[in-house]
Amino acid sequence: MIRAANAYAAGEAEGVALVLSQELSFWGGLDAATGRIIDRSHPDLGKAMTGRILVMAGGRGSSSSSSVLAEAIRLGTGPAGIVLARPDPIITVGALVAALLYGTRCPVVVCPIDGIATGDRLRIAGAGAGAAKVERLATAGG
């Protein structure tokens, strides 16, 4: 599977997908020190996104989410890349700030996410704002 995507934060990343069943606010939803989801009302509570390709429909509010995401990226506990079903400016700002301030990239791309499962190995490639691709290298089962 190769999907055309739009890059909102440039970069390349490869890793195992973590597909969230609901949107997540990083503010109050992510422990930047550990990379784990801490929102007690989120069905993926306790799961770690460190080094994973985070896949979800979009973010869930709070402009402070961008600072939490940037901090997680700085600490090395954030996702390797993010695939969204729809653009989210707050998540994009977090990734862009991490790239500018810390020199650490976390690409953010937007494309259809149906058919992507937790455990799939994905590669994201986006040279700059604009055209990108998401490629499934292996499925969760093999």
N, C-alpha and C positions, 0 to 999 in steps of 0.2 A: 504494500500500500504506500503510495506517495500522494500527498495532498498539497495542492497549491495553497499558500497562506500569505497573509500580509504581515510584515514585520513592523512592530511598533518600537521595539528596542532590539538593536542589532546584536548579532553574535551567533555562535554555534555551540550546540550542546548535545550530548548524548547521555542517555540514562534510562532507567526503568521508570515507567509511568506510574504515577499515583493519581488515579481518577477520583475526584471528590464527587459525592452524590449530591451535594448542595454547595452553593457559593459560600465563600469564607471571607470574613473581614480579618485582616492580619492584626488590626488593633483589637486586642482582647481575645483574639482567636488563635494567635501563634506565639509561642514562647521563643523569642529570637535567640535565647541562649542555648536552647536544645533542638530547635527546629521541629518541635512537636505541636500538634494542634491541641489547644487548651480550652477551646470554647465548649463548655459542658453541654450545650444544646446541639452541638454539631454531631452528626452520625459518624464522622471519622475521628472523633475524639481520641487522642493518644497516638495517632499515626504520625510518623516522622516524614518530613519532606526533604530532608537533607540529601543533596546530591541527586534527587529524583527529578523527573520531568513532571511538573504539576499540571494537571489537566482539569479544567472546570469551566462551567458556562461563563462565569464572570466573577468579579469581586462583589463584596457586599459592604459597601459604604465605608464611612469614616475616612476623611482625608488623611488622618494620622496613620492609616494603613501603609502609606508609601514609606514613612520613616521606619516602621517596624520591618517591612520587607528589605529596605536598604541596609538596616542594621544586621538582619539575618544573613544577607549576602556578604556583608563585610566580615562577619564572624565565621563564615563558611558553613553555617547551619541552614542556609536557605536552599531553595530549589536550584538545580542546574539550569533549568529553563522552564518557561510557562507557556502552555497552549490554552487559549481561551476560545470560546464559541463566539464571543462578541467583544468588541473593544472595551477596555476599561482604563480610563486615563489615570486613575490613582495607582493601579498596579504598574502601569507603564512608567509613571514618574518615579516610583521606587526603584525600578530597574535602571532607569537613566541616571538617577542620582548616584547609585552604587557604582556605575561605570565611570561617571565623572569624578566623584570624590575619592573612590577607593581603587579604581582601575580594574574592577572585577565585573565581568559581564554576566548577565542572566537574560538571555534573549526572551522576548515576549512576542508571540505570534498569535494570529487569529485565523481560525479555519473551522470547518465542521469537526466536531469531536465524536460524533456517533461512530460506534465500532471500535473505539480505542478503549482498552481495558487495563485496569491495574495489573502490572506485571509485564505488559508489553515493553519491549525495548525500542525506544524512539530516538531519532536524530532530528534536530532542528537546525536549519541553516537559513540565515537571513543576513545578507551582507550589509544592509542598511535599511532605513525606513522604506518600505515598499515590498517588493516581491521576496518571498521566502518559500520554504517547503518543509513539510513534516513527513518523515519517512519512518515506517514501522520496519525495524530490522528483524524482530522476532516477536512471536506472540507469547502471551503469558504461559501457555501450556508447553511451549517448546521453542 
